[in-house]
């Protein structure tokens, strides 16, 4: 085993956790006046990323957490009128989610603030470096999926 590599891998893992926590704290502070959390904001991004109104299972897979966690976040967003949860017309057991007009208006107002924050967050990083980080994070995500069993399940379904 390459001890230097193991040391670097551990440090990278620590950075993942630190960055995740710092980003969540920063976003939570910025979103507090809007009565939102970073996770709720991310949930709205995920809901809006589908072409048609998704169900809890679809959201859960893309969000990367359990259906129960998704449901809890969505119920809070529904309470604050950012999403609408409704029963599928073809299958009454299936719940769908869509952003409300209030959420869409909120996103239009956020655009400039978000762009400013992104520009400042990545200001000293060249595009080539950004693309390399993007590629690397995708590979790490694939490896995590394999470790958690998701990758094997996908391979079985694809074959």
C-alpha positions in Angstrom: 0.0 0.0 0.0 1.1 3.5 -0.8 1.1 5.3 2.5 1.4 8.7 1.0 -1.7 8.0 -1.2 -3.6 6.8 1.9 -2.7 10.0 3.7 -3.9 12.2 0.8 -7.1 10.2 0.5 -7.9 10.8 4.1 -7.2 14.5 3.8 -9.4 14.7 0.7 -12.2 12.9 2.7 -11.8 15.5 5.5 -12.0 18.3 3.0 -15.3 16.8 1.6 -16.8 16.9 5.1 -15.4 20.3 5.9 -16.6 21.9 2.6 -20.0 20.3 3.0 -20.5 21.6 6.5 -19.1 25.1 5.7 -21.3 25.4 2.6 -24.4 24.3 4.5 -23.7 26.8 7.3 -23.1 29.6 4.8 -26.3 28.9 2.9 -28.3 28.4 6.1 -27.2 31.9 7.2 -28.1 33.4 3.9 -31.4 31.6 3.7 -32.6 32.3 7.2 -34.5 35.5 6.3 -36.4 33.4 3.7 -37.3 30.7 6.3 -35.4 28.1 4.3 -32.4 25.8 4.9 -29.7 24.7 2.5 -31.2 21.3 2.3 -34.6 22.7 1.4 -33.0 24.9 -1.2 -31.3 21.9 -2.7 -34.6 20.0 -2.6 -36.2 22.7 -4.7 -33.3 22.5 -7.2 -33.8 18.7 -7.4 -37.6 18.9 -7.8 -37.1 21.5 -10.6 -34.5 19.4 -12.4 -37.2 16.9 -13.6 -39.1 17.5 -16.9 -42.3 16.3 -15.3 -43.5 16.4 -11.7 -41.5 13.7 -9.9 -42.5 11.3 -7.2 -40.8 10.8 -3.9 -38.7 7.8 -5.1 -37.4 9.7 -8.1 -36.5 12.7 -5.9 -34.9 10.4 -3.3 -32.6 8.8 -5.8 -31.5 12.1 -7.2 -31.2 13.9 -3.8 -29.2 11.0 -2.4 -31.2 10.2 0.7 -34.1 8.1 1.9 -37.7 8.6 0.9 -38.5 9.5 4.5 -36.0 12.3 4.6 -37.3 13.5 1.2 -40.9 13.4 2.5 -40.0 15.4 5.7 -38.2 18.1 3.7 -41.1 18.3 1.1 -43.7 18.6 3.9 -41.8 21.6 5.3 -41.6 23.2 1.9 -45.3 22.5 1.3 -46.1 24.2 4.6 -44.2 27.3 3.5 -45.9 27.0 0.1 -42.8 26.4 -2.0 -44.0 23.0 -3.3 -47.3 21.4 -4.0 -47.6 17.6 -3.2 -50.5 16.0 -5.0 -51.9 12.6 -5.9 -51.1 11.2 -9.3 -54.2 11.1 -11.5 -53.4 7.6 -12.9 -52.2 6.0 -9.7 -53.7 7.2 -6.4 -50.9 5.6 -4.4 -48.3 7.8 -6.1 -47.6 11.3 -4.9 -46.0 13.9 -7.2 -44.3 17.2 -6.4 -44.1 20.5 -8.2 -42.8 23.9 -7.4 -45.4 26.6 -6.7 -45.6 30.0 -8.3 -44.2 31.3 -5.0 -41.1 29.1 -5.4 -40.6 30.2 -9.1 -40.8 33.8 -8.1 -38.3 33.2 -5.3 -35.9 31.7 -7.8 -36.1 34.7 -10.1 -35.2 36.9 -7.1 -32.3 34.7 -6.1 -30.6 34.6 -9.5 -28.4 37.6 -9.0 -27.4 36.7 -5.4 -26.6 33.2 -6.4 -24.5 34.3 -9.4 -22.6 36.7 -7.2 -21.9 33.9 -4.6 -20.8 31.4 -7.2 -18.5 33.9 -8.9 -16.9 34.7 -5.6 -16.7 31.1 -4.5 -14.8 30.0 -7.6 -13.1 33.3 -8.5 -9.5 32.0 -8.2 -10.0 28.7 -10.0 -9.4 28.4 -13.8 -12.0 26.7 -16.0 -9.6 23.8 -16.7 -9.3 23.2 -12.9 -13.1 23.4 -12.5 -13.6 20.8 -15.2 -11.0 18.5 -13.6 -12.7 18.8 -10.2 -16.1 18.1 -11.8 -14.7 15.0 -13.5 -13.0 13.8 -10.3 -16.2 14.3 -8.2 -18.2 12.3 -10.7 -15.7 9.4 -10.4 -15.9 9.6 -6.6 -19.7 9.6 -6.8 -19.6 6.5 -9.0 -17.3 4.7 -6.5 -19.5 5.6 -3.6 -22.5 4.2 -5.5 -20.6 0.9 -6.1 -19.6 0.8 -2.4 -23.2 1.3 -1.4 -24.4 -1.4 -3.8 -26.2 1.0 -6.1 -23.6 0.6 -8.8 -24.0 -3.2 -8.9 -27.8 -2.9 -9.0 -27.6 -0.5 -12.0 -25.1 -2.9 -13.8 -27.5 -5.8 -13.3 -30.5 -3.8 -14.6 -28.5 -2.6 -17.6 -27.3 -6.1 -18.6 
